[in-house]
């Protein structure tokens, strides 16, 4: 597993790239099981009421989560590029400049 973590506005978001041989979550909308790399991460957006509280740049906002939509890729670089773009997009959806988001990619410890 490869973890892709974005940090910005005082909060973080981490998603996972599953590699061939690893078992990504399976649910409606999951990519073809033959995909070499599968990216899975939450998607969210800011709402006026309801949702969950999240502190961004010292201000509490409300966010609602969408069902994660796994995406399959043939190459590791395509999966990581899409993961980084997804993370930056989620921050933009809650008012954080995507250029201010720090993205870190690490290999997960198998333990």
N, C-alpha and C positions, 0 to 999 in steps of 0.2 A: 504494500500500500504506500501511496505517496500522498502526504498531507499538503494541502495548499491553504495557507492561512493569510488572511488579509487583516490589517490593523489600521484603523483610522477613526478620528473623532472620539477617541477614548474607548472604543469597543473593538471586538474581533469577530471574525467569521472564518470557520475552518470547514473545508470540504475534503473529499477523499477521491483519489484516482486509484481504482482497483486494477491490478495488472493480471495478465493471463495466468490462470491457475488459482487465482483468488476468487472467492465467492462474493460478488457484490449483492446488495439487497435485491430481492425480487418482489415486484409489485407491478400493478398496472402502469404501462408506459415504459417499463424497463427495456433497454436496448437488446438487440440480438445477443444471445449468450455466447456467440462466437466472436464478439468484439474483443480485440486484444487489450483494450484499455477502456474502463468505464468510469466516468466522472459522476459523482453524486454529491449534491450540496443543497441546502435550503435556499429558497427564494422568498423574499419578503418585500413589503412595501409599507409606506407610512399611511396610517389611517387617523381620522379625527377622534374616533372613540372605539372602544372595544379593543381587541387585540392584546398584545403584551407590552408592558413598559420596557423601554430601553433608554439608557442615558447616552446621548450623543453630544459631544462638545459641551458637557456640563448641563445640558437641558434634557428633561425627560420628554420623550416622544412615545407614540403608540405605533406598534407594527403588527401587521397580520402576515402569517406565513402561508405560502402556497405549497401544494404537495410537491415534494422533490421529483424532478424529472431526470432520471439517469440518462446519460448520453454516451454512446459508444464511439470509439475512435480506433483507427487502424494503427496509429503510431503514438508513441509516448509524447513526442513534441507537440502533436496536434491536441492531445488530451490536456497537457499542461497549459498550452496557450489558451485553450477554451476555458480552462479552470480559472486562470488568472483574469481573463476578461469577465467571466461570470462574477467573480468576487468583487472586482471594481464596479461592475454594474449594480450590484446589490447596495453597495455604499452610496452610489450616485442616487439610487432610489430613495434614500433617507437623508439626502442633502449634503453628503460628504463629497468633496471634489475627488473624483477618481485618481487624479494625479497626486493627491496627498495620501493615498492608500499605500502602505508598505505591504508587499506580498512576499511571502517566504514559502519555499517549496522544500520539504524534507521527506526523507524515507522514514516510514513509520517503523518503530521497534517491534519486531514480531513477537515479543514476549507477552 
